[in-house]
Amino acid sequence: MQKSKQTEIAVRVSTVSIIGNVALSALKILAGILSHSAALVSDGIHSASDLVSSVVVIIGVRLSAREEDADHPYGHERLECVAAIVLSVLLLLTGCLIGYQAFETITSGETKNIAVPKFFSLIAVILSILVKEAMYWYTRYYAIRIHSGALMADAWHHRSDSLSSIGALAGIIGARHGWQILDPIASLIICIFIIKTAYEIFRDAVNQMVDKACDKETETRIRECILKQEGVISIDLLKTRTFASRIYVDLEISADGQMTLSDAHEIAHRIHDRVEQEIPDVKHIMIHVNPAQKTES
């Protein structure tokens, strides 16, 4: 898929996320204030952070789509990882803020004075769970389709919001049955979900930025594809590295040492084309051809 098309899809998906998050955060914060539910207000703040994250995704994807230039011969794809790291930091700050407020309420000793959430807070939180789960699957589908780490991070941001809404729902139900302390406890659980998601997004983005090897299954597919090519005697070296959402391969093969330079070049060219065709995540493969070692008879 062309880079311009990938950018167009990412921007469209993020725009849908922005519209959805504006509506949901306004609904939950307003409903939380009117129904006296701290958990629902916390959940609304979480949705508002999703709005910021979607804007960050749009900026990151647009920057990463810029073509290679003299100063950036490998392109700007790592900027998408930077966007994912920014998202993780936003999530972490949001989670810590929610957790601090919940902890302060629980330890204040005034939990009996917490107002009981009204019934319409249940309607708001159930609606939020359904919408956020739908947004998660929608964003995840396109993140996989265009191999976008930042968009996948945004999808998990939606999932964390859906999970936090489930926590808010449990807290509201408990508070309405006389256990008011469950409302701030739900906020504390939401905080844990958010921080866990932030850590996972951060870890994945950092792994991509430090040239982590691709997964073993993909490496096996690359190896099998190479060995199927005519003229390849063995693989002497195979290294992979993930560069943002794409894979780069460094390869050394053994071939007949008596063949011409043109024949060796033809083998390398054929491997290059077949690997990139069969494994679309591979953006480039660098190949060195070694003469096969003769065995003593």
C-alpha positions in Angstrom: 0.0 0.0 0.0 1.3 3.4 -0.9 2.5 5.7 1.9 0.1 8.4 0.9 -2.8 6.0 1.2 -1.7 4.8 4.6 -1.5 8.4 5.8 -5.0 9.1 4.5 -6.4 6.1 6.3 -4.7 6.9 9.6 -5.9 10.5 9.5 -9.5 9.4 8.7 -9.5 6.9 11.5 -8.0 9.4 14.0 -10.6 12.0 12.9 -13.4 9.5 13.7 -11.7 8.9 17.1 -11.6 12.7 17.8 -15.3 13.1 17.1 -16.2 10.1 19.2 -14.0 11.2 22.1 -15.3 14.7 22.2 -18.9 13.4 22.4 -18.1 10.7 25.0 -15.9 12.8 27.3 -18.5 15.6 27.4 -21.2 13.1 28.1 -19.3 11.3 30.9 -18.0 14.4 32.6 -21.4 16.1 32.6 -23.2 13.0 33.7 -20.6 12.3 36.4 -20.9 15.9 37.8 -24.7 15.8 37.7 -25.0 12.3 39.2 -22.2 12.8 41.8 -20.0 10.0 40.4 -16.2 10.5 40.8 -15.6 7.3 38.9 -17.6 8.6 35.9 -15.8 12.0 36.0 -12.5 10.1 36.0 -13.6 8.1 33.1 -14.6 11.2 31.3 -11.1 12.7 31.8 -9.7 9.5 30.4 -11.8 9.9 27.3 -10.6 13.5 27.0 -7.0 12.3 27.1 -7.9 10.0 24.1 -8.8 13.2 22.2 -5.3 14.5 22.7 -3.8 11.1 21.7 -5.7 11.1 18.4 -4.3 14.5 17.6 -0.8 13.3 18.4 -1.4 10.3 16.1 -2.4 12.5 13.2 0.7 14.7 13.7 3.0 11.6 14.1 1.6 9.8 11.0 1.9 12.9 8.8 5.5 13.5 9.8 6.5 9.9 9.4 5.0 9.8 5.9 7.5 12.4 4.6 9.8 11.1 1.9 13.5 10.4 2.3 15.8 13.4 2.0 19.6 14.0 2.2 19.5 14.4 5.9 17.1 11.4 6.5 18.0 8.8 3.9 16.0 6.1 5.7 12.9 8.3 5.8 11.0 9.6 8.9 9.2 6.5 10.0 10.6 6.6 13.5 8.6 9.7 14.2 5.6 7.4 14.5 7.3 5.7 17.4 7.9 9.2 18.9 4.1 9.8 18.6 3.4 6.4 20.4 5.8 7.4 23.2 4.1 10.8 23.6 0.8 8.8 23.8 2.1 6.6 26.6 3.3 9.6 28.6 -0.1 11.2 28.3 -1.7 8.0 29.4 0.6 7.7 32.4 -0.1 11.3 33.5 -3.8 10.7 33.2 -3.7 7.5 35.2 -1.6 9.1 38.0 -3.9 12.0 38.3 -7.0 9.8 38.5 -5.2 7.5 41.0 -4.1 10.4 43.2 -7.6 11.8 43.4 -9.2 8.4 44.2 -6.6 7.6 46.8 -7.1 11.0 48.5 -10.9 10.4 48.6 -10.5 6.9 50.1 -8.0 7.9 52.8 -9.9 11.1 53.8 -12.1 9.1 56.1 -15.2 10.7 54.7 -16.4 8.0 52.3 -19.8 7.8 54.1 -20.5 11.4 52.9 -19.9 10.5 49.2 -23.1 11.2 47.3 -24.9 8.2 45.7 -24.6 8.3 41.9 -27.9 8.8 40.1 -29.4 6.2 37.7 -28.6 8.0 34.5 -24.9 7.7 35.3 -25.4 3.9 34.5 -26.8 4.7 31.1 -23.9 7.0 30.3 -21.2 4.5 31.3 -22.9 1.6 29.5 -23.1 3.7 26.3 -19.4 4.6 26.8 -18.4 0.9 27.0 -20.2 -0.1 23.8 -18.9 2.9 21.8 -15.3 2.6 23.1 -15.2 -1.1 22.4 -16.4 -0.5 18.8 -13.8 2.3 18.4 -11.1 -0.1 19.6 -11.9 -2.8 17.0 -12.3 -0.2 14.2 -8.9 1.5 15.0 -7.2 -1.9 15.5 -8.4 -3.2 12.1 -6.9 -0.2 10.2 -3.7 -0.2 12.4 -3.0 -3.8 11.3 -3.9 -3.1 7.7 -1.5 -0.2 7.3 1.1 -1.4 9.9 0.9 1.7 12.1 2.3 1.5 15.6 0.9 4.9 16.6 -2.6 3.9 15.4 -2.4 0.6 17.3 -1.4 2.6 20.4 -4.5 4.7 19.9 -6.6 1.5 19.5 -5.3 0.3 22.9 -6.1 3.7 24.3 -9.7 3.1 23.3 -9.6 -0.4 24.9 -8.2 1.0 28.2 -11.0 3.5 28.2 -13.5 0.7 27.7 -12.0 -1.3 30.6 -12.0 1.8 32.8 -15.6 2.3 32.0 -16.3 -1.2 33.2 -14.6 -0.3 36.4 -16.7 2.9 36.7 -19.8 0.8 36.1 -19.0 -1.6 38.9 -18.2 1.4 41.2 -21.5 3.1 40.4 -23.6 0.0 40.9 -21.9 -0.7 44.2 -22.3 2.9 45.4 -26.0 2.8 44.5 -26.4 -0.2 46.7 -24.9 1.5 49.8 -21.2 1.0 49.3 -20.2 4.5 48.3 -16.5 3.7 48.8 -16.7 1.5 45.7 -16.9 4.6 43.5 -13.5 6.0 44.3 -12.1 2.4 44.4 -13.3 2.0 40.9 -11.3 5.2 40.0 -8.2 3.6 41.6 -8.7 0.4 39.5 -9.1 2.6 36.4 -5.8 4.2 37.2 -4.0 0.8 37.3 -5.5 -0.1 33.9 -4.4 3.2 32.4 -0.8 2.9 33.7 -0.5 -0.7 32.5 -1.5 0.3 29.0 0.9 3.3 29.1 3.8 1.0 30.0 2.9 -1.5 27.2 2.7 1.2 24.5 6.0 2.8 25.7 7.8 -0.6 25.7 6.6 -1.4 22.2 7.7 2.0 20.8 11.1 1.8 22.5 11.7 -1.7 21.1 11.1 -0.4 17.6 13.4 2.6 18.1 16.3 0.5 19.3 16.2 -1.9 16.3 14.7 -4.9 18.0 14.7 -8.0 15.9 11.5 -9.1 14.2 9.5 -11.9 15.7 10.7 -15.5 15.2 7.8 -16.5 13.0 8.6 -13.7 10.5 12.3 -14.5 10.6 11.5 -18.2 9.8 9.4 -17.1 6.9 12.2 -14.9 5.6 14.7 -17.7 6.0 12.5 -20.3 4.2 11.9 -17.8 1.3 15.7 -17.3 0.8 16.5 -21.0 0.8 13.9 -21.7 -1.8 15.7 -19.4 -4.3 17.8 -21.1 -7.0 21.6 -20.8 -6.5 21.5 -20.3 -2.7 23.6 -23.0 -1.0 23.3 -21.8 2.5 22.6 -18.8 4.7 25.7 -17.5 6.5 24.2 -14.6 8.3 20.6 -13.3 8.8 19.9 -10.2 10.9 16.6 -8.4 11.1 15.6 -5.1 12.8 12.3 -3.4 13.2 12.4 0.2 12.0 9.2 1.7 13.2 6.5 -0.5 11.7 8.8 -2.0 8.9 11.5 -4.6 8.9 15.0 -4.3 7.5 17.1 -7.4 6.7 20.9 -7.9 6.5 21.8 -11.1 4.7 24.9 -13.1 3.8 24.5 -16.2 1.6 26.8 -18.8 0.1 26.7 -19.5 -3.6 28.9 -21.3 -6.1 32.3 -19.5 -6.1 32.9 -20.2 -9.8 29.9 -18.3 -11.0 30.2 -14.9 -12.7 29.6 -11.6 -10.9 26.5 -11.1 -13.1 25.1 -14.5 -12.0 25.8 -13.7 -8.3 24.1 -10.3 -8.7 21.1 -12.1 -10.4 20.7 -14.4 -7.3 20.9 -11.5 -4.9 18.4 -9.5 -7.0 15.9 -12.4 -7.1 16.1 -12.9 -3.3 15.6 -9.2 -2.8 12.4 -9.1 -4.9 10.9 -12.4 -3.6 11.4 -11.6 0.1 9.8 -8.2 -0.2 6.9 -9.7 -2.2 6.2 -12.6 0.1 6.7 -10.6 3.4 5.2 -7.1 2.8 6.5 -5.9 6.2 10.1 -6.1 4.9 10.9 -2.7 3.5 14.5 -3.5 2.4 17.0 -6.4 2.4 20.7 -5.9 2.0 22.5 -9.0 0.5 26.1 -10.0 0.4 27.1 -13.1 -1.6 30.0 -15.3 -0.3 31.7 -18.1 -2.3 30.8 -21.4 -0.8 33.6 -23.2 1.1 34.9 -26.3 -0.8 34.8 -29.5 1.3 37.8 -31.8 1.2 37.0 -35.1 -0.6 
